[in-house]
Amino acid sequence: MKYRVLVEQDEDGMFVAEVPSLPGCVSQGTTRAEALKNIREAIAGYLESLRAHGDPIPPAISEEIVEV
């Protein structure tokens, strides 16, 4: 599954990664690469938790539907 990840550097120089379609799914790292590695782990844990609780899994990027 593919999810859009936003990465920004904060005022302390840390790289913060966030997944907009997974509310609260945020991680960080001292480098951009570390932040991306950490957010992959966070996404996996987030999805695992949703499955364990029987909650719906948000669609991946390739499954987004746009209505006009």
C-alpha angles and dihedrals in degrees: 000000000000125000129181111249124197116206122192133168113236128216091270093055096254118136112234120200122197134180108214095197091053105057112220094012100133134145138165145203142184089249133033090247092052091048090052092048091049094047090053088057091045091051091050091050092045093052091045090054092049090051092047091054095042092244121150118266113234112240119264120243093265089056099052115129122210119199121198 
